[in-house]
Amino acid sequence: MANRPVITISRQYGSGGRLIGQKLAQALDIPFYDKELITLAAKKSGYDEEIFKSVDEQASNSLLYTLAMDGNVTSGFTNLPLNDQLFMIQSGIIRDLAKQGPCVIVGRCADYVLSEEPDVVNVFIYADLKARMERAVSQYGLPQGKAEVTLVKTDKRRATYYNYYSGKKWGRAENYHLCLDSGRIGLDASVDVIRTYLCAAETK
C-alpha cells in the first residue's frame, strides 16, 4: 500500500471500533488517535485535560459549529461553550495530523472535518445489541443490569454530537465508504476487510 490514506472510524458503543482502529494502525504501521486528541487539544489550548474530558464528543447549544470550518482554531473563541472550543481545537488538530501523513482517527466527526481531503477513507463499525452488551460487560466491566442503558445513552450522545456538528445523520451508510458489522465477523476480520478495501481502492 504505497499511498495509505487517513482512515476515520465512527463506531457504536460496544462494537469494538476503537480496538479495530488500534489493530488497523498497528497492521499498517501508522499513528492512531482517539483519546490522544483530548491531550493534544488541552496542550494547545492551555486548558486542564480533565475539563475537556468532561465534554468530549458532546454537542453544545451554541449553534456556532460552523466557525470550526474557517481554519482558525487558536484564537477568538474563548467565550464559546467548552464543547465548541474542544470541537474547534480538535478539528484543527485533525487537519494538521492528516497533512502529516496516514493515520487512524476515531470519532470526533473526523470524516466530516476531513471531507475536503481526497485521501480519506471513512469507516463505520456497528454490531447488534446482544454482541455489544456482551462486550460492554466482559471487556468494559459494565454491570449486566446497566449495560443496555449505557449503550443506548452513549450512542444517543454520539449521534447528537455528530448530527449537530456535521449536519449529517450518524450511522447512515451514505456518509461512509465502508460499514462493518463487527459482531458478525469479529474484530480481526474487520481489520482484514478494511485492509482489503484500502488495497482495492488504491488500484482504482
Steps between C-alpha positions, in 0.01 A plus 500: 500500500717783373251783553331410825219742583372647822234266641222639719296265714155574638357233727209385709582456866605142568570420136876486556561787259782647705681166522449443128657840439796413721553165331473662156753768589740235628456288187564801274773641726338843517402724797175450691296781658199480730527633856839633396314781325376628837857515630614686190206740524571572867865576426407728211234691695656511845190348659522220752459165322237383748277793405504398134441137591172600664361643172667272246269399213210696643310765309430844643207729436689791347430439130851631428655179368550651152778714642705183528520480124669838453848363567567723802489294814751679718333830592180697521271234646582483871152631582336200332375193691774249580337245267542735204851600602607136521339416167670792327841428649475128422388579145815703445714224650329235282572703187863545605540127569350414161750729330785323677414165343295180535340430837187357662267745676207383715188713547492881533317542166836440330328384181318835480801708603705336222220494242699722263810280515536252211689218673262416782305177555206519741390186683200436726512206742176358642365181654171368630395584855573154639859499375562851627351424841723194533808708417394779736469254787802278429745759365385834644393368839145638491248334734262272310199698615637833379658394171202562272420841649864606466512382138186692408608819679852496356381443145239774540771740619729409211217537250403840641861617488552383142165626372548839667850576376484334159139561404489137388341188645728283716515139383344560157685286243531781245721696739770232497701302250470177697261373769586182691307276740777409743264282701453271203856477365712586805769761559790339314288427194378861510861617484563265207193629313612861544848414374350321200285804428804730519689280253203488262449876520867563431497296178204692353 
